[in-house]
Amino acid sequence: MLPAPHKLSGSANFSRVVKKGKRAGRKTIVMHAYTHQPELTPVRTGGPRFGLIVSKAVGNAVVRHRVSRRLRHCLMTFMADVPPHSDIVVRALAASATAESADIEADLRSALASLRKKGAFDVRTPEA
């Protein structure tokens, strides 16, 4: 389980990350990242927040829950690698249902590295 301060919740938060953030796609997942300007965000503690999207396209409820557990477990290892004012949404693709945990983790690491190169974790300037 992800600790409460690291959970992204609310449809508005998910929408902001998906629409305004940077995106990196891999075989099993698509990762979206958005970093807030620390001076403009409300007081937040606990570091980065993570959200998951595991749709019915991945499989039935049993499969979706297994994929969610695997993703949460892998994301817990990334907390130290992501700036504290960042929000990340991971969307599982259908391929994640049959993928091994190691493959999912490799895709997450690769997507995270790609987002870092794209500047997803650079602090944003105030929006007009």
C-alpha positions in Angstrom: 0.0 0.0 0.0 1.1 3.5 -0.7 1.1 5.7 2.4 -1.7 8.3 2.4 0.5 11.3 1.8 1.7 9.7 -1.4 -1.7 8.9 -2.9 -3.1 11.2 -5.6 -6.9 11.4 -5.3 -9.6 13.4 -6.9 -10.6 13.6 -10.6 -9.4 17.2 -10.8 -5.9 16.2 -9.7 -5.8 13.3 -12.2 -7.0 15.5 -15.0 -4.4 18.2 -14.3 -1.6 15.7 -14.4 -2.8 14.0 -17.6 -3.6 17.2 -19.4 -0.8 19.5 -18.3 1.9 17.1 -17.5 4.5 15.3 -19.7 3.9 11.8 -20.9 6.0 8.7 -21.5 4.6 5.5 -23.0 6.0 2.0 -22.7 4.8 -1.5 -23.6 2.9 -2.0 -20.3 2.3 1.5 -19.0 1.9 5.1 -19.8 3.3 7.5 -17.2 2.2 11.2 -16.8 4.1 13.6 -14.6 3.4 17.1 -13.4 5.5 19.2 -11.0 4.0 22.1 -9.1 5.8 25.3 -8.2 6.5 24.9 -4.5 5.7 28.5 -3.7 2.2 28.3 -5.3 1.0 25.0 -4.0 -0.9 24.6 -0.8 1.1 23.2 2.1 1.9 19.6 1.2 3.9 17.1 3.1 5.1 13.6 2.4 6.7 14.0 -1.0 5.5 13.0 -4.5 1.9 11.7 -5.0 1.1 8.7 -7.3 -2.2 7.7 -8.9 -3.1 4.6 -10.9 -5.5 4.1 -13.8 -6.3 0.4 -14.4 -9.2 0.1 -16.7 -11.4 -2.8 -17.7 -9.2 -3.1 -20.9 -6.5 -4.7 -18.6 -8.8 -7.5 -17.6 -11.4 -8.6 -15.0 -11.4 -7.4 -11.4 -8.9 -10.1 -10.2 -6.4 -9.2 -13.0 -6.8 -5.4 -12.4 -6.2 -5.7 -8.7 -3.1 -7.8 -9.3 -1.8 -5.2 -11.7 -2.6 -2.4 -9.2 -0.7 -4.2 -6.5 2.3 -4.7 -8.7 2.3 -1.1 -9.7 2.0 0.2 -6.2 4.8 -2.0 -5.0 7.1 -0.8 -7.8 6.1 2.9 -7.2 7.1 2.7 -3.6 10.7 2.1 -4.7 10.6 5.3 -6.8 9.6 7.8 -4.0 13.1 8.9 -3.4 13.8 9.4 -7.1 10.9 11.9 -7.7 10.9 15.5 -6.5 8.5 16.1 -3.6 6.2 18.5 -5.4 5.5 16.1 -8.3 2.3 14.2 -9.1 2.6 11.0 -11.2 -0.3 9.1 -12.9 0.4 5.6 -14.2 -2.1 4.2 -16.7 -1.8 0.4 -17.1 -2.1 -0.9 -20.6 -3.6 -4.3 -21.6 -0.1 -5.8 -21.9 0.5 -5.3 -18.1 -2.0 -8.1 -17.4 0.4 -10.8 -18.7 3.7 -9.0 -18.0 6.0 -10.1 -15.2 6.6 -7.8 -12.3 10.2 -7.3 -13.5 8.9 -6.1 -16.9 6.5 -3.7 -15.3 9.3 -2.3 -13.1 11.6 -1.9 -16.1 9.0 0.0 -18.0 8.3 2.3 -15.0 12.0 3.0 -14.6 12.4 3.6 -18.3 9.4 6.0 -18.4 10.7 7.8 -15.3 14.1 8.3 -17.0 12.4 9.6 -20.2 10.2 12.0 -18.2 13.3 13.3 -16.5 15.0 14.0 -19.9 11.8 15.8 -21.1 12.0 18.1 -18.1 8.8 16.9 -16.4 10.4 17.4 -13.0 11.5 21.0 -13.6 9.7 23.5 -11.5 6.9 25.2 -13.4 6.6 28.9 -13.7 3.3 30.6 -12.8 0.6 30.1 -15.4 -1.2 33.1 -16.8 
